[in-house]
């Protein structure tokens, strides 16, 4: 019976990933995750303790990202310690988390941060940081990245444009015919 429930949950979560954002967020809130307003969450990989996760407003989480709220390695000492290790995860407002990141227990990410794809994040990170690596480190202030973006040859003002308009702008900017 547990296998059937697990399988149905997996199927439902896969369907949620392809569907309506509001339904996905509502489902994650029902699981116990505190989620702010205007968030886009493209992962369903939340730990077995979703009630330990808090996500601020206007947070974007890319696909493949995992949230881990416990340390399973303690099992190696189970006869000695007879316990488990748990920790909270808190994500501030206006944060972008790139694809395939791992956010570990006991992590706090400040407001206005960008986390690079594939990063393994654990610890406390100040607001306005660009964070990346394994282990992840706050590399520089977000204003430096903003300046780099503005001067990037691939920068195209494509926000709020249709797909076809965007395609033409990108092709023109990058010299693609």
LINJO-V816280 format. One record per residue. SS is DSSP state (alpha for helix, beta for strand, coil for the rest). PSI is psi as a letter, one per 40 degrees, with the letter a starting at -180 (none if undefined). Layout:
ss=SS psi=PSI
ss=SS psi=PSI
This chain:
ss=coil psi=d
ss=alpha psi=d
ss=alpha psi=d
ss=alpha psi=d
ss=alpha psi=d
ss=alpha psi=d
ss=alpha psi=d
ss=alpha psi=d
ss=alpha psi=d
ss=alpha psi=d
ss=alpha psi=d
ss=alpha psi=d
ss=alpha psi=d
ss=alpha psi=d
ss=alpha psi=d
ss=alpha psi=d
ss=alpha psi=d
ss=alpha psi=e
ss=coil psi=a
ss=coil psi=h
ss=alpha psi=d
ss=alpha psi=d
ss=alpha psi=d
ss=alpha psi=d
ss=alpha psi=d
ss=alpha psi=d
ss=alpha psi=d
ss=alpha psi=d
ss=alpha psi=d
ss=alpha psi=d
ss=coil psi=e
ss=coil psi=e
ss=coil psi=h
ss=beta psi=h
ss=beta psi=h
ss=coil psi=a
ss=coil psi=i
ss=coil psi=f
ss=coil psi=i
ss=beta psi=h
ss=beta psi=h
ss=coil psi=f
ss=coil psi=i
ss=coil psi=e
ss=beta psi=g
ss=beta psi=i
ss=coil psi=i
ss=coil psi=e
ss=coil psi=g
ss=alpha psi=d
ss=alpha psi=e
ss=alpha psi=e
ss=beta psi=h
ss=beta psi=h
ss=beta psi=h
ss=coil psi=a
ss=coil psi=i
ss=coil psi=f
ss=coil psi=h
ss=beta psi=h
ss=beta psi=h
ss=coil psi=i
ss=coil psi=i
ss=coil psi=e
ss=coil psi=i
ss=beta psi=i
ss=beta psi=h
ss=coil psi=h
ss=coil psi=e
ss=beta psi=i
ss=beta psi=h
ss=alpha psi=e
ss=alpha psi=e
ss=alpha psi=e
ss=alpha psi=d
ss=alpha psi=d
ss=alpha psi=f
ss=alpha psi=d
ss=alpha psi=d
ss=alpha psi=d
ss=alpha psi=d
ss=coil psi=f
ss=coil psi=a
ss=coil psi=i
ss=beta psi=h
ss=beta psi=i
ss=coil psi=i
ss=coil psi=i
ss=beta psi=h
ss=beta psi=h
ss=beta psi=h
ss=coil psi=a
ss=coil psi=i
ss=coil psi=f
ss=coil psi=i
ss=beta psi=h
ss=beta psi=h
ss=coil psi=i
ss=coil psi=i
ss=coil psi=f
ss=coil psi=i
ss=beta psi=h
ss=beta psi=h
ss=coil psi=i
ss=coil psi=i
ss=coil psi=f
ss=beta psi=h
ss=beta psi=h
ss=beta psi=h
ss=coil psi=i
ss=coil psi=i
ss=coil psi=f
ss=coil psi=i
ss=beta psi=h
ss=beta psi=h
ss=coil psi=i
ss=coil psi=i
ss=coil psi=e
ss=coil psi=i
ss=beta psi=h
ss=beta psi=h
ss=coil psi=h
ss=coil psi=a
ss=beta psi=h
ss=beta psi=h
ss=coil psi=i
ss=coil psi=i
ss=coil psi=f
ss=beta psi=i
ss=beta psi=h
ss=beta psi=h
ss=beta psi=i
ss=beta psi=i
ss=coil psi=h
ss=coil psi=i
ss=beta psi=i
ss=beta psi=i
ss=beta psi=h
ss=beta psi=d
ss=beta psi=i
ss=beta psi=i
ss=alpha psi=d
ss=alpha psi=d
ss=alpha psi=d
ss=alpha psi=d
ss=alpha psi=d
ss=alpha psi=d
ss=alpha psi=d
ss=alpha psi=d
ss=alpha psi=d
ss=coil psi=e
ss=coil psi=h
ss=coil psi=e
ss=coil psi=e
ss=coil psi=h
ss=coil psi=h
ss=coil psi=g
ss=coil psi=e
ss=coil psi=i
ss=coil psi=f
ss=coil psi=i
ss=coil psi=i
ss=alpha psi=d
ss=alpha psi=d
ss=alpha psi=d
ss=alpha psi=d
ss=alpha psi=d
ss=alpha psi=d
ss=alpha psi=d
ss=alpha psi=d
ss=alpha psi=d
ss=alpha psi=d
ss=alpha psi=d
ss=alpha psi=e
ss=coil psi=f
ss=coil psi=h
ss=coil psi=none
